[in-house]
Amino acid sequence: MSRTQPRGETPFTAADLRRRLAERHGDPAPDQEFGDHLLNPDIVQLMERENAREAAVLVAVVDRDEGASVILTRRSDRLRKHSGQIAFPGGSVDPSDASAEAAALREAHEEIALEPRHVEVLGRLPRYLTTTGFRITPVVAIVRPGFELTPNPDEVADIFETPLSFLMDAANHVRAAKTLGGVERHFYEMPYGERYIWGVTAGILRTFYERYYA
């Protein structure tokens, strides 16, 4: 909990998150990066940063009266890569996108029909490098209730919300490992009921925790 937290106020509200970001005095430095390589230092392909493809995701924190929650999706089983996995709305930054924020908002609208008028962008997390060759900019935003979400069936199988209080509790951050392609890979996982949050999504949530809630 932040040392400046008002007495008796929960830290897991949109108002408190807005304060925490303000206390950080803006976005992280451009060269500040997190990624899979921090848990897997032997992964050399991540060192080729100049070849990484730029992407952006929307860390959409919903301003609920009962406590803030984060919008997550389950990717369609029909997708060629990362099918069925839990993810943030997001994707590649296109040449027509003015910024990472514009890309994250566009992708969220395309994937889950989240209209930008409900979204207040607050800032960015440190970029996240993945083993699949992406450099992801997580865009943190507060979403006002009153929106309606519809999954794009070509990309999204399901949409759900997870309490921010659960995601920002370090007791729910589990270091795990599995063999992928004959190589043991280490990662975070945050199982939430029947939802298995792991890999890049869990890594970005861990970055969120370390920057604002640790």
C-alpha positions in Angstrom: 0.0 0.0 0.0 1.2 3.5 -0.8 2.5 5.4 2.2 0.3 8.4 1.0 -2.8 6.2 1.1 -5.6 8.0 3.0 -6.6 6.2 6.1 -9.4 3.7 5.6 -9.5 4.0 1.8 -9.0 1.0 -0.4 -6.0 1.1 -2.7 -7.9 -0.7 -5.5 -10.1 2.1 -6.9 -9.7 4.1 -10.0 -9.2 7.3 -8.0 -6.3 5.8 -6.1 -4.7 4.5 -9.3 -4.9 7.9 -10.8 -3.1 9.3 -7.7 -0.4 6.6 -8.0 0.3 7.4 -11.6 0.5 11.1 -10.8 3.0 10.4 -8.0 5.2 8.7 -10.6 5.4 12.0 -12.5 4.6 10.6 -15.9 5.5 7.7 -18.1 8.6 5.5 -17.6 11.9 6.4 -19.4 11.9 5.4 -23.1 14.7 2.9 -22.4 13.0 1.2 -19.4 12.0 -2.2 -20.5 10.7 -5.4 -18.9 10.2 -8.7 -20.6 10.5 -12.5 -20.8 14.3 -12.2 -20.9 14.4 -11.1 -17.2 13.2 -14.5 -16.2 15.0 -16.2 -19.0 18.4 -14.6 -19.5 19.6 -17.3 -21.9 17.0 -16.2 -24.5 19.3 -14.4 -26.9 16.7 -13.4 -29.6 15.3 -10.8 -27.3 18.6 -9.0 -27.5 17.9 -8.1 -31.1 15.7 -5.2 -30.1 16.0 -3.4 -33.4 14.1 -6.2 -35.1 11.2 -6.3 -32.6 7.8 -5.5 -33.9 6.0 -2.7 -32.1 2.7 -3.5 -30.4 0.4 -2.0 -27.9 -2.2 -3.3 -25.4 -4.8 -1.6 -23.3 -4.7 -2.2 -19.6 -8.3 -1.1 -19.1 -9.1 -0.5 -15.4 -12.9 -0.3 -14.9 -14.1 2.2 -12.3 -16.6 0.0 -10.4 -18.2 1.1 -7.2 -17.4 -2.2 -5.6 -13.7 -1.9 -6.6 -11.7 -1.5 -9.8 -11.4 -4.4 -12.2 -9.3 -5.1 -15.3 -10.8 -6.1 -18.7 -9.2 -9.3 -20.1 -10.1 -11.5 -23.1 -9.7 -15.1 -24.0 -8.3 -15.3 -27.6 -10.2 -17.3 -30.1 -9.3 -21.0 -30.5 -9.1 -20.4 -34.3 -6.1 -18.0 -34.1 -2.8 -19.3 -35.4 -0.8 -18.0 -32.5 -1.5 -17.9 -28.8 -5.0 -19.4 -29.4 -7.2 -19.7 -26.3 -4.8 -17.7 -24.1 -5.8 -14.8 -21.8 -4.8 -11.5 -23.2 -5.3 -7.7 -23.0 -7.1 -6.1 -25.9 -4.3 -5.0 -28.3 -2.1 -5.8 -31.3 0.5 -4.4 -33.7 1.0 -0.7 -34.0 0.1 0.2 -37.6 1.8 2.9 -39.7 -1.5 4.8 -39.6 -1.6 4.9 -35.8 -0.5 8.2 -34.4 0.8 6.6 -31.2 0.8 3.5 -29.1 -2.2 4.9 -27.3 -4.1 5.3 -30.6 -3.2 1.7 -31.5 -4.4 0.3 -28.2 -7.7 2.2 -28.4 -8.2 1.1 -32.0 -7.4 -2.5 -31.2 -9.7 -2.5 -28.2 -12.5 -1.1 -30.4 -11.9 -3.7 -33.1 -11.6 -6.7 -30.7 -14.2 -6.0 -28.0 -16.1 -2.9 -29.3 -14.9 -0.7 -26.5 -15.7 2.8 -27.6 -13.0 5.4 -26.9 -15.5 7.8 -25.4 -15.6 5.6 -22.3 -11.8 5.5 -21.9 -9.5 7.9 -20.1 -5.9 7.2 -21.0 -3.6 7.8 -17.9 -0.2 6.7 -19.1 2.2 3.9 -20.0 3.9 1.1 -18.3 7.5 0.2 -19.3 7.6 -1.6 -22.7 7.6 -5.4 -22.5 9.8 -7.6 -24.8 8.5 -11.0 -25.7 10.1 -14.2 -26.9 7.9 -14.0 -30.1 9.6 -10.8 -31.2 7.3 -8.0 -30.1 8.0 -4.9 -28.1 4.7 -4.1 -26.4 3.7 -0.8 -25.0 1.1 -1.3 -22.2 -1.3 1.7 -22.1 -3.0 2.2 -18.8 -6.5 3.6 -18.9 -9.6 4.1 -16.7 -12.9 3.0 -18.2 -16.1 4.5 -17.1 -19.1 2.1 -16.6 -21.9 2.3 -19.1 -20.1 0.6 -22.0 -21.2 -2.5 -23.8 -18.7 -5.0 -25.0 -19.0 -7.4 -27.9 -16.3 -9.9 -28.8 -15.0 -10.0 -32.4 -15.5 -13.7 -33.1 -12.4 -13.8 -35.4 -10.1 -12.8 -32.5 -11.9 -13.1 -29.2 -13.7 -16.0 -27.6 -14.7 -14.4 -24.3 -14.4 -11.1 -22.4 -14.3 -10.9 -18.6 -13.2 -8.7 -15.7 -10.8 -9.6 -12.9 -10.6 -7.6 -9.7 -7.6 -5.2 -9.5 -7.3 -6.3 -5.8 -6.6 -9.9 -6.9 -4.2 -8.9 -9.7 -2.2 -6.5 -7.5 -1.8 -9.0 -4.7 1.8 -10.5 -4.9 0.5 -13.7 -3.2 -1.3 -14.4 -6.4 1.9 -14.1 -8.6 3.4 -17.5 -9.0 6.7 -18.2 -10.7 6.3 -21.2 -12.9 8.1 -23.0 -15.7 7.3 -25.3 -18.6 9.1 -26.8 -21.6 8.3 -25.1 -24.8 10.0 -26.2 -28.0 12.4 -28.3 -26.0 13.5 -25.3 -23.9 12.5 -24.7 -20.3 10.9 -21.2 -20.0 10.1 -19.4 -16.8 7.2 -17.1 -16.4 4.5 -15.7 -14.1 1.1 -17.2 -13.7 -2.0 -15.8 -11.9 -4.7 -18.4 -11.9 -8.1 -16.8 -11.3 -10.9 -19.4 -10.9 -11.1 -21.2 -14.3 -9.1 -18.4 -15.9 -5.4 -19.2 -16.4 -3.6 -15.9 -16.7 0.1 -16.5 -17.6 3.0 -15.6 -19.9 3.1 -12.1 -21.3 -0.2 -11.0 -19.8 0.9 -12.0 -16.4 4.3 -10.5 -17.0 2.7 -7.1 -17.8 0.5 -7.3 -14.8 3.5 -8.1 -12.7 5.2 -5.0 -14.2 2.1 -3.0 -13.3 2.3 -4.3 -9.7 6.0 -3.5 -9.4 5.7 0.0 -10.7 2.6 1.1 -8.8 1.7 -1.3 -6.0 4.8 -3.1 -4.7 
